Amino acid sequence: MTTENGWAGRVMAWLRVAAALIVVNLLFVAGTIAGLVVLGLAPAALAATACLTRLRDGDGETGLVREFVAVYRAEFWRGNLIGLPFGVIALLLAADTAVLPALDGAAAAALAGFTWAVGGVSALVLACALTVAVRYDETAGAVLRYSAVLPFTSPLMSLVMLVSLTSVLVALALLPMLVPLVGIAVVLFVAGWIVDHRLAAIDPDHPRAGDRRAAALTAVDAGTTAR
């Protein structure tokens, strides 16, 4: 009976998380549209990241709409300042992609490689910027400076994130019906989880740093008891 209750509890927990991801995904779309896309995309991503961070922290799946609206309003301009460089990069990458068909094979391959490299690094920095902006009340410039360095000083984090996000995108490509339901939310959830895990490891003042220390002490105690 205990086992059944345990499995039932896990299933219900996953269903609640899935429902929360759907809600956050819809809120992201609504926030983007409310800001006429150009001004709404970055604040919506920041507000969605805040909701997903709360979800990972175990604060419950309720109140997500209220949380999203509050963060969206409070962080509207900071979110746009953080997102501005990535918008410029996106335009440049789009221009590079448009130029590719006009080039010969070697030049097209070189430009394509450069475009993929810049896109990958930009995705890593953006994921870091959103999570850092949620966890720390710093200016947009400070968030961008720290986030630009973090992927290079944490190569394992960057590798794990690239592999994880690639796997998520492949899964979404194979199951396109999930994209309008949880597409953006899942990407932000996974990226934020990885970045936040790294922040907790290097910052003793991080809200979840205590959880990591407690887990480590528990593991040490368990090993000592076993011996």
Secondary structure, 3 states (H helix, E strand, C coil): CHHHHHHHHHHHHHHHHHHHHHHHHHHHHHHHHHCCCCCCHHHHHHHHHHHHHHHHCCCCCCCHHHHHHHHHHHCHHHHHHHHHHHHHHHHHHHHHHHHHHHCCHHHHHHHHHHHHHHHHHHHHHHHHHHHHHHHCCCCHHHHHHHHHHHHHHCHHHHHHHHHHHHHHHHHHHHCHHHHHHHHHHHHHHHHHHHHHHHHHHHCCCCCCHHHHHHHHHHHHHHHHHHC
